[in-house]
Structures are given as structure tokens and as C-alpha cells.
């Protein structure tokens, strides 16, 4: 069965449209399922400005369906993957709003750090959303959410989610590796790991400061200096937690 979105029988008059070439201004005609089209006047290859990837972010047959993906559209596919991962994380945790909130805040801080650090934003955000995904299995099997159980149980759950979303093998492997030791830094860890680690550390400290017995100002400042792996992480922690 052909995907209805790609089947011309379901198209209307908006399925064929015109766009201006960014190089020479010539009018280029597009069909809605074109990923790119060349300008007949200057040869510039244009990306379809109206293409909607939708299911292409997780469908394993996306490239066969839409054709080879140019770099611009491959980047869009990664962006949609991150959105799907966030939804799958929320679905997996169900009514556990505390852990959904924790993961969402880690992802928000990780994105801020990624704007400063040279890292792979897709890897960082996917890992941030899934870093604690092993907690449920750790509690079910061992009645504990201790880091060692998260490290053991998290990668298989994350891998299953990402394979189901059609993520690239390289991304899956790196995400699972970070999850497998996300509480324990190792020599030679990547910048991707450090950004996720610092974002998680910041949320953990933020939660600690909101608890009944927060750290004293001096101890909080010492913890920030000692615990974070990047200077941008320390700076964000100082600003967020109002530490001197």
C-alpha cells in the first residue's frame, strides 16, 4: 500500500506550487513530494520549501519512500527524531510526572549548554530525554533506582525505543553508551557526554536546593566548582542556582 501522503490520488490543487530560486530568482515548479528540484535557468538545486517529513522521522522506509535525503532534509529528520523521543519518554514513564519533569529539564539545560559547546545536538538531546529510562526496570527487578541499576537497565530500553523510531545505528550506540555510565565520568569521555552529565548534575542540584534541607551557600559553590565537567556547565549552574 502506498503512503496516502505520497499518493497523487489524494492530492489537491495545493500539491503543485511554485517557488523562487534563491540564486537567480527564476520560478521553479514543485510537486509536494519532491525533496529537491534543480533550477532550469542557473542549475541551483533547491530544497522543497514546503516538504513535511512527518512520519519520516521514525519510519525505517523513509528514504525509499522519499528518495535520497539531501543534508538539509537529513538535519530536519534528526530534529523530528528528538521530538518523537520526548514523546516516547513521556509515554514510557506514564503518570510519573516527577521523572518526566526531570528529563525535560535536563534536556532544556543540555540544549543551552550545546549552544556553547561543540557537540552533536541530536545525540545530546536524545540522551538527555532518555538518560534515566532504566529507572523503571531497576525498581521492578531490584526495588532500587540506584545508578548501577540505571546504567544496566537503561541501554536496552533506550535501544528498543530508538530502533522503533528508525534512528541511525551510530546515534543509538552513542546514546546507549552514555546512558550506561551517565553518573560516572570516565577519562576521554566525549563532549556529548559532558554536556549531558552537566545538565543532569544541574537539575539534581536544583532539586536538592528545593528540598527541605538545601546545601549552604558555601557548600553549593564548592559543589559547583568540583562536580561539573565543563566551564559552561559551571557558569550555567552559578546563574541558575544564584551561587557566588
N, C-alpha and C positions, 0 to 999 in steps of 0.2 A: 504494500500500500504506500502510495506517495504521500509525503507530508503535505497536509492541506495548505499550509502557508506557502509551499513552493509549487503547488498545483495551479496552473493558469486558469483552470475551470472556475476557481473561486475568486479570481481577480476582478477588480472593478476599474473604473477609468483612472483611479489614482495609482494603478500598478505600473503605468508608464509615465515618466516625467522627464523634465529637462533640468540640467544644472550647468552653471558656467565654469569653464576651465579656469583654475586659479592662475595658470601661467599666461594664457593668451586671451582669455575671455570668450572664446568660442563656445557655442552651445553644444552640449553633449547629451544625447538621449540615453536614459537608463531604463531598464526593466527592474522591477522591485527586487528580483532575486540575483541581479548582477552584483558580484562583490567588487569588481573594478571594471572600468572601461577606458580605452585609450581615446584621447582627443584626436580626431582625424586631421586637424589643422597643424598642431605642433608635436603630437606624439606623446604628450604628457599622460601618464596613467593616473586616472582619478579613482579614489575610493568612493563607493556609493555613499552619498551623504545621508541617505535615509535607511540604510540597511539595519535590520533589527535581528540581533543574534538570538534572543530568547533562549530556546532550548539548546542552542549551540554551545552554551557554557557548560553543559553537563552531558550532552548526547555523545556517545562514543563514535557515531557515524557522521558527525558534523562536517568533517572535511569532504567525505564522499558526497554528502548532500549539497554543500555549498561550493565545492571546489577548493583548490589550494588557497590557504588563507594568507594574504599579504601581512607584513609586520603590523600595520596599523590595526587590522582586524584581530590578529592574534592577541594583541595587547587588550583589546576590548573583551575578548573571550576570557582572559585572566581576570579582568575587572568583574565580570559577571560571575566567575567562579567564586570569588571572595564573598559575593552577596549570597550565593547558594550555600556556601559553607556556614555562614552566620545563621541562616535559616535551619540548616540541618543540626547545628549545635543546639539551637533553641528547641527544636523538636525532640532531640535526644534527651535533654535534661527535663523536658516536660514542665511540671509545676515547680521545679527547683529554681525559683526566681533569684535566689541569692547567688547561685553559681552562674546563671545566665548573666546577671548583672556584673559579676566579677570578670567573666570572659569578655564581655562587651567593653568594660573599662580598660582592660589590658589591651584590647585591640585599638581603642582610641588613643591611649598613650603611645603604643607602638607605632601608630601612624604618624604621630607628632615627632617621635624620635627618628623615624625613617626619612622624614623631610630634611634631617641634618646629616645622618649617617649614610654612607654609600652601601646600600643593601638592596636586596630583592624584595620589593614591597609585597608581591604576591605571596612569597614564602613567609614573610614576617606576619602578615595579617591572617593567613590561613592557620599558621601555627598559634597565633595569639588566640584565635577563636577556639582552637581545639586543644590547647595545652593541658587542660585539666580533664580531658574527656575520659581518662581512665578511672576517675573517682568512683563512678557508679559500680564498675566491676570490682574495684578494690574493696568497696564496702560490702558488696554482695558476697564475694569469695572469702574475704579476710576480716570483715567487720571493721575495716580501717581505711582511712583516707591518707595514710602516711605516704610520703614522697616515693618510697621504694615501690609501693604497690601502684601508684600512679604511673611511675616510669615503666613498670612491667606491663600493665594492662592497657595503658593509653595507646601505644602504637597500633595494635591490631584493630582497635575500634576506629581510630583515625584513618587507617588504611582502607578499611571497609567503606567508610563514608566517602573518601576521596576517589576510590576506584568506581564507586557507584555514580559519582559526578563526572567521570571521564577525565580526571586530572592527569597531567603528564607524569610518567613514572619518575622522572628526575625530581620533580617537585614533591611527589608523595614520599620518596625516600628521604629527602632532606627534612621534611616536616616531621616524619616519624622519628628520625634520629634526634632532632631537637627535643621532641616530647619525651624521648626515652631517658633524658637526663636534665630536664629543664630546670630542676632545682640545684643542680651541681655543675658549676663551670669546670671545663677541662682545658688544659693547655692547648692552644691552637684552635679554640672554638671560633667559628665564623662571626662576622659582624651581624648576620641574621640572628644567630643565637643570642648574641649580646643584647641586641635591641629587644628581643622577646623577654629575656631574663630581666633586664632593667625595667621594662614595662610591668612585668609581673611583680617585681620587688616593690615598685612604687605603689601599686594597688594594695599589696599586702601591708605596707606601712600606712597607707591611707586608712585602711580598715582598722589597723591597730590604734591609730590616733583617734578613731571614732568610738573605740570601745571604752569600757568602764575605767580601765587603768592605762591611759596613754603614756608613751615614753616622755620623760622630761626633755626640755628643750635641748640641753647639752647632750644627752644620750642620743636623741634623734639626729642631731647634727653629726655626731660621731658615726652613727649607723649609716647615714647617707655617704659620708666620705669613705667608709670601709667597704660597704656592700655592693655598690654599683660598679659596673664594668666599663661604662663609657662616661666621658665628661658631660655629654649632652644629657645623659640619664641623671647625673648628679644635679645639673642645673635645673632640669625639669622638676626633680624631687624637691629641691630647695624652694622653687617658686610655688609649687603646688601645696607643699606642706608648711610653707612660710617659715622655713628653718633658716637660721642665720648662716 
